[in-house]
Amino acid sequence: MVFILKLVILKIYRIAKKIFIRDLSGEGARLFGGRWNKKGLQMVYFSESLSLCVLEVLVHLDYKFLSNDFCFIEVTVPDKNVITNFSTNNLIANWRSNPPSISTKEIGTNWLLENKSVAMKVPSAVLPSESNILLNPNHDLISKIKIIKVASLDIDARIFS
C-alpha cells in the first residue's frame, strides 16, 4: 500500500500601499503595534480572504485615503506551519475593543517571543467568524512564504459614496 501525503497550502492576503506591498518585514507593526503585538515587535498581518482584508482596511482608514495607490498581495504558507488551535474561549470578553486590549497584545507578543511557528491563525475583531493570519517575520521558516500574486486593489466606487 502506498500513501501519498498532500501538502495543504494556505492562501492568505494583505492590503498595503504599492510602495510597501512586498515588504514582509513587519516594520509597520513594530513602529505602531497592533491588536496582536506590542509596539517594538515585528509582525505581519494577513487575512484568510481578500474581502476580509478590505473590511480590516476600511475600519482603520478614512475612506478618502483609500486611493488607487493600494494593492493586495496573495501569498502561500504551508498549512502545517500555521498554529490553528487558537480558541476565542481564551480571550477576555472585550477582546474586540478599540483601542486593542493588552490581553490580545500579550497573546501575540508571547507567540512571537516563543518563535515556535511562522504563522498563527486568530479571529478577526472586525468579523470574528473569520480569521486573520499573523506572520512572524523573524522565524526561520519565513522563507517558506511564497508571493504568488500582487495586483492593484480595484474596489467598486460605491464604497466611497
Helices and strands as residue ranges (DSSP letters): E 9-17, G 18-20, H 27-32, E 44-47, H 50-60, G 63-65, E 70-78, G 79-81, E 82-83, G 88-90, H 102-114, E 119-123, E 131-135, G 140-144, E 146-152, G 157-160
